[in-house]
Amino acid sequence: PVVVLADPALLEELFGRPDDFSKRLFKHSFLRWGAQGKGIFTTDDDEEIHDAAFRVLAPAFSLKSLQSYFGAIQAGTATLMGVLCRAAEAREAVDVHPLMSQYMFDTFGLIGFGKDFQSLTQKCPLLDSFEGMMKNLGRLSKRNTNVGKVGKGLFSGDLHAFRRKHHKAWVGIEQLLEWKRTSIKMGEAPACPVTGSATSQSSSCPVMKDMCARLVSEPDPLTGQLLPEELMHANATTLLIAGHDTTSTAMTMLFYHIATNPDVEEKLHREIRDVVGEQEITWDLASKLPYTSQVVKENLRLFPPVPEIYKTSPPDRATRLGPYHIPPGTTFCVTQWGIHYNPKVYDDPERFNPDRWAEDQSAGRSSYAWLPFSSGKRACIGLNLSLLEQRVMVAEVVRRFYLRLDPKTKLRVRQPLFLNPQGIYLRLTSRRSSPAPPPSRRDLQLVSLACLDPGASESRASIESDASESGGLRGKRVVVLYGSNMGTCGDFAEQALEIDTRMGFEGVKAPLDALASSSPPALPKGDEGVVVIITSTYNGRPPDNAKAFDAWLSTPSAESVLQGVRFAVFGCGNSQWSATYLRFAKRIQEAFEHAGAEALTAMGEGDMDCGKVEHAFARWSLTRRIAILHLYDIPVPPTLAETLYPRPPAVNALVWHGHDCKDMSDGYRRSVMQGTSTVSKMLQDSDAWFGALRQNTELLKGDASRSTRHIEFALPAGRAYIAGDHLGVIPANPEEVVLAYLKRVKLEPAAIVKFEAKGEV
């Protein structure tokens, strides 16, 4: 039997029981002997080849790896912006999906293979082969059985065309793999496709060890063996197809939804303008765009590129799901469309409303009500990379252009493998206040790992130097333990160890499983030192190098080892899966406290969903170091105290003695306002100007709860009102606050005071 499932409560149970409900049937799919072979997407949960490929590729999607890819994303976006600028200048409509496919093929080529396919600027045979293959596959997939597909394909010629295109794609992938093997074998470092310099000689190359290099050179950490040739090829194909096709579909519909919702476009532009302005979009800035992230998530709710996934119950026994009896071998169709349009979960589900993802509106909503990347063990490995690519691309485009649908748009959706929206045409109009041009491909620099402002960085350095010079930590030990599959928590552990050794600690770093080994590291107790634990959570379970530790944590011997330990825990996770968010880190925190260990700080929480995990780690690190200073009676450096308790901005206050407000001429009032426009970045970027108020009349009489006003203002010379212009109102502070302040500084309410900022305020 087949059951269609769209209830978040049942989905939470289904994904939480991977031993009972798993991916089992894809091995019989048409795709296994056709397009993608035994790749990470097409293999099943009961096939070890999936887990082996995941172990090899997972570190390529760590936070550190995403940072190293950022330059490639910038480079691909710079080329895209050139194409869009030319289309805008020529007033030509843009066929969105082919353009997004080319853009993502080039960008993912840089990220995954260290290769610029240049399909945005010239014909790309490999992309043509993939697209032709998907086109033929779309026609073949209309048959429900493999036999039907073969029969129809032979009759129509699609099967022969598919095989021809597949062979060309296979040869192209094989050439990429061989090129990568040769360069590694000979010890040669090819020119960085972003900066143009040799990667071995340039520390500014933003593309580190790409995914293809991992496939051909990194052994499976469990077996110590390289992946078989067949799996290298299949996973390279999967990465290139899935890595560009799903995100290009998402970006196509993202443009469509923005173009058809000008209010969203305006709010989006306002955030980008306020946060980024005219500077280059950096790794740090890309994580400070919450409304942009909401727009991306709402687009994926309305149009998930993968419309359904399948899970199967045990073939040899019955089971239950919620209140339902499940016969053996039942297949569940988890339909993202049914979930995402469920009116019991989303009000007005067909409306494009990014505000539904604001914290106050999304709080309490099941994380299983939004599944564009699936969930559990088989959640998309490239989730965070795709979200990052979409945020950067949409921020760059929207701050430069207004987006509107061209009248010849006729949306059609096909599904050869993933959803494929065709027939969307956009017209782009340059905004009046254009930002700086996109960065040159040759000028890109490796993104900085620093995630706090310069003042905070100085404070961190001050803590380390002052603590070291005081000698208060001499002879003290720190043990840094970590749990990680992808490498992010391992990188954070390395940073923590480096910081603590600079403060004066003697330190060691080890995976959490080391505590459960035959020769565990000795944990410092009391004044001997501290223990730092940094770990991720995978579907509520420990990472691979913390499974033995997880079992050990429940044994009687753990309590004696942990009693008296001073510790701090930092957990990494993704709040999209709220049911299991940071579950393992929380278990460690509770187990340590239950065993009599002393927490230095509250548990740190790093959320990959919002893109601010580095900021959270930096804040937690700062808090932890302050706790250490207090613990060992080391004075807090003055520079840090200033950071924690910032001084108010310095201003000059000029009082016009002997005069009051009626002595100010209209001309002087206007000059003050005009002066404001020259120092306000928001007003500058909006090309704003001031109008003189002429009439402001209340139209509703006797109803104090409502207000409707008639307002008239005079336009300055040379200015005209155009439909779509916005009227901005500069707010005033509440009268009682102003009067209280004036009383405190001993000024009359009618006094004229001018404030001038001192320095950059």
Number of C-alpha atoms within 10 A of each C-alpha: 10 12 14 13 18 20 17 20 13 16 21 19 14 24 20 18 13 18 12 18 23 23 22 20 16 17 16 13 14 19 17 17 11 15 26 24 22 27 24 25 19 22 24 21 20 13 13 11 18 20 18 20 22 19 19 23 22 16 19 27 20 23 22 18 22 22 21 25 28 23 27 29 27 27 26 27 25 19 20 24 18 15 15 22 17 11 17 18 11 9 12 15 20 19 17 22 23 18 18 21 23 25 25 27 28 28 31 26 25 27 31 23 24 25 19 19 23 18 20 21 13 9 12 15 14 19 20 15 20 21 19 18 25 22 18 20 24 18 18 25 20 13 15 9 13 15 11 14 20 18 14 18 21 14 11 13 11 21 21 15 18 23 15 15 22 20 16 18 23 20 13 17 19 17 12 18 20 13 13 23 17 12 13 15 10 8 10 13 14 17 17 22 24 26 23 15 17 16 20 13 10 14 12 20 25 29 26 21 17 21 25 26 19 20 25 21 16 17 17 18 11 11 9 9 12 19 20 11 12 11 20 22 23 21 25 23 24 20 22 20 21 18 23 22 25 20 24 28 26 27 26 23 25 21 24 20 23 23 20 14 15 14 11 20 20 15 13 24 24 19 18 25 20 13 15 20 18 18 14 15 19 15 21 19 15 21 20 17 21 19 20 25 25 21 25 22 21 23 23 23 23 21 21 25 24 22 16 20 15 19 24 22 25 19 13 9 11 14 16 12 15 11 7 9 10 18 16 15 19 18 23 21 16 22 19 28 19 16 23 25 20 18 12 10 16 16 12 12 15 13 11 18 18 19 15 17 19 13 11 9 10 13 11 9 15 17 21 24 24 24 25 24 20 18 19 19 16 18 13 16 20 18 17 20 21 19 18 19 23 21 20 22 20 23 20 24 20 22 24 24 20 20 22 20 19 17 11 11 14 12 11 10 11 13 18 18 19 19 18 22 22 19 15 23 23 24 21 25 17 16 13 12 14 12 17 11 14 19 16 13 19 12 11 19 15 18 17 11 12 12 19 15 8 10 12 19 15 15 21 22 16 18 26 19 15 19 26 19 13 13 13 17 23 14 11 16 23 24 25 26 26 30 30 25 22 23 20 22 24 23 17 22 26 17 12 22 22 15 18 23 18 15 26 23 24 17 18 16 20 19 20 26 21 18 22 18 12 7 8 12 15 10 21 20 19 12 14 14 22 25 22 20 25 27 29 30 23 21 25 20 16 25 22 16 18 26 16 17 20 20 13 16 20 11 10 10 10 18 18 13 18 23 18 19 25 26 27 24 25 27 27 27 25 22 16 20 22 17 15 20 23 27 20 25 27 18 15 19 21 13 17 25 19 13 18 16 22 20 19 21 19 13 20 22 20 24 21 17 17 18 23 17 21 20 17 18 22 22 15 21 21 17 15 21 21 20 18 21 19 12 11 13 10 19 13 18 18 12 18 21 11 13 13 11 9 10 8 7 10 12 13 10 10 11 13 10 9 8 12 14 12 9 10 11 10 11 9 11 12 14 12 12 14 14 11 13 17 12 10 10 14 15 14 14 17 14 11 16 14 15 15 12 11 9 11 11 10 10 10 11 9 7 7 7 5 8 10 10 11 9 11 13 12 12 14 11 6 5 10 9 8 7 6 6 9 10 9 10 6 5 6 7 7 8 9 9 10 13 13 12 13 15 12 9 8 9 14 11 14 11 15 18 14 12 10 12 11 10 8 6 9
